[in-house]
Amino acid sequence: DVLSSLAGSAKTIVRIIVAENTTTPPSLLEQLSSDTNEDVRQRVAENEHAPAAVLETLANDDSCRELAAYNTNTPPHVLDILSKDEDEEVRSAVAMNKSTPAHILEAMLEADEENQVIVSNLLRNPNLSLDCLSNAIVKELRREDEDDRSVLQDVIAFDVVNWLSELPVSTLVALSHSSSIYVRRTMATNSLLPAARLILMS
């Protein structure tokens, strides 16, 4: 067929186009995952329909690890390994991956608690349990510095987060006393928060 023929093209750009095509069959993606050109392999690692077995192989490819870490088809056991990778960018990709299981995210919060970039990505991940999220917020509040842009400021004040209304009142009250004026302003004006909670926070 046409895609099979194009996958064997001598032209790198053609193989790249096939590798990033979401209708490319798994067998061809597997073939392209061992291409001699790293750009082709990277497009396979990015492909949302890449098979789990192919992504597991690409997770061992230095040029593709970060992309495999972000792909939602990457198996949990591979994400677990990548969550401990020495490369911060790889760990950040795992933190952002919407398929990363909660227990891996929780372990990352402990291991990377001093890394603001990774913590920020973890707090944005919808798979993080509410208890873990609440505890992480309290920790971040303790280390806030008026002179620095905090993780909470980035996540709460400059992102649209839907979990605010699900947090315990005690956490909401703590957030309302954040050293960041942007966080305090968000807490005071967020329409997701029930009026009764806003009264408790006042």
C-alpha positions in Angstrom: 0.0 0.0 0.0 1.0 3.7 -0.2 2.1 4.1 3.4 4.2 1.0 3.2 5.9 2.3 0.1 6.5 5.7 1.6 7.9 4.2 4.8 10.7 2.7 2.8 11.5 6.0 1.0 15.1 7.0 0.7 14.0 10.6 1.5 14.1 11.3 5.2 11.3 13.9 5.1 8.9 11.4 3.5 9.6 8.8 6.3 9.1 11.6 8.9 5.7 12.4 7.4 4.7 8.7 7.6 6.1 8.4 11.2 4.0 11.3 12.4 0.8 10.2 10.6 -1.8 9.0 13.1 -3.2 6.6 10.5 0.1 4.8 10.0 -0.4 1.1 11.0 1.5 -0.1 14.1 3.6 -2.4 12.1 5.0 0.5 10.1 5.6 2.6 13.2 7.5 -0.3 14.6 9.6 -0.4 11.4 10.2 3.3 11.6 11.1 3.2 15.3 14.5 1.7 14.3 15.2 4.1 11.5 18.8 5.3 11.3 17.6 9.0 11.4 16.7 10.2 14.9 14.1 12.7 13.5 12.1 9.8 12.2 12.3 7.9 15.5 11.3 11.1 17.3 8.2 11.5 15.2 7.3 7.9 16.1 7.8 8.6 19.8 5.4 11.6 19.5 2.8 9.7 17.6 -0.3 9.2 19.8 -1.0 5.9 18.2 2.4 4.4 18.6 2.2 0.9 20.2 3.2 0.5 23.8 6.0 -2.0 22.9 7.4 0.5 20.4 7.4 3.3 23.0 9.1 1.0 25.5 11.9 0.5 23.1 12.1 4.2 22.2 12.3 5.1 26.0 15.8 3.6 25.9 16.8 5.8 22.9 18.5 9.0 24.2 17.1 11.0 21.4 13.5 9.9 22.2 13.3 9.4 25.9 11.6 12.7 26.6 9.1 12.3 23.9 8.2 8.7 25.0 7.9 10.0 28.6 5.2 12.5 27.3 3.3 10.0 25.1 0.1 8.8 26.8 0.5 5.3 25.3 3.7 4.7 27.1 3.1 1.8 29.6 3.0 2.7 33.3 6.0 0.6 34.2 8.1 2.5 31.6 6.8 5.8 33.0 7.9 4.6 36.4 11.4 4.1 35.2 11.5 7.4 33.3 10.2 9.3 36.4 13.6 8.6 38.0 15.6 9.6 35.0 18.6 11.8 35.6 17.4 14.2 32.9 15.1 16.8 34.4 13.3 17.3 31.0 12.4 13.6 30.9 11.0 13.7 34.5 9.1 16.8 33.6 7.5 15.0 30.7 6.4 12.2 32.9 4.9 14.8 35.3 2.9 16.3 32.5 1.8 13.0 31.0 -2.0 12.6 31.5 -1.6 8.8 31.7 1.0 8.8 34.5 -0.6 6.9 37.4 -1.2 8.7 40.7 1.3 6.6 42.7 4.1 7.6 40.3 3.1 11.3 40.6 3.1 11.1 44.3 6.5 9.5 44.4 7.8 12.2 42.1 6.5 14.9 44.4 8.7 13.6 47.2 11.7 12.9 45.1 11.6 16.2 43.2 10.1 18.5 45.9 12.9 21.0 45.5 12.5 21.2 41.7 9.9 24.0 41.0 9.5 23.1 37.3 8.6 19.5 38.0 6.4 20.3 41.1 4.5 22.9 39.0 3.9 20.2 36.3 2.8 17.7 38.9 0.3 20.0 40.4 -1.2 20.5 37.0 -1.7 16.8 36.4 -5.3 15.7 36.9 -4.3 12.3 38.1 -2.7 13.6 41.2 -4.9 12.6 44.2 -6.7 15.3 46.1 -5.0 14.5 49.4 -1.5 14.5 47.7 -2.4 17.8 46.0 -3.6 19.4 49.2 -0.4 18.3 51.0 1.8 19.6 48.2 0.1 23.0 48.3 0.6 23.3 52.1 4.3 22.5 51.5 4.7 25.1 48.8 3.0 27.7 51.0 5.7 27.1 53.6 8.5 27.8 51.2 7.0 30.8 49.4 9.1 33.9 49.1 7.7 37.3 48.5 10.6 38.1 46.2 10.2 35.0 44.0 7.5 33.9 41.7 6.2 30.8 43.4 5.0 27.5 42.0 1.5 28.3 43.4 1.5 31.6 41.7 2.3 30.0 38.4 -0.3 27.2 38.8 -3.2 28.9 40.6 -2.9 32.5 39.4 -1.8 32.0 35.8 -3.5 28.7 34.9 -7.1 27.6 34.8 -7.3 25.0 37.5 -10.5 23.1 38.2 -9.5 21.4 41.4 -9.7 24.6 43.6 -13.4 23.9 44.4 -12.5 20.4 45.5 -9.9 21.3 48.1 -10.6 21.1 51.8 -11.6 24.4 53.5 -8.4 24.4 55.5 -6.3 24.4 52.3 -8.4 27.1 50.8 -7.9 29.2 53.9 -4.1 28.6 53.8 -4.1 29.7 50.1 -6.0 32.8 50.9 -3.0 33.8 53.1 -0.4 33.1 50.4 2.5 35.6 50.3 1.6 36.0 46.6 -0.9 38.8 45.9 -1.8 37.0 42.7 -2.8 33.8 44.5 -4.8 35.8 47.1 -6.5 37.7 44.4 -7.4 34.5 42.5 -8.8 32.9 45.7 -10.9 36.0 46.3 -12.3 36.2 42.8 -12.5 32.6 41.6 -16.0 31.8 40.5 -15.5 28.0 41.1 -15.4 28.5 44.8 -18.7 28.2 46.7 -19.8 31.4 48.5 -19.8 29.6 51.8 -16.1 28.8 51.5 -15.3 32.3 50.6 -17.0 33.5 53.7 -15.0 31.0 55.8 -11.8 32.3 54.2 -12.6 35.9 54.9 
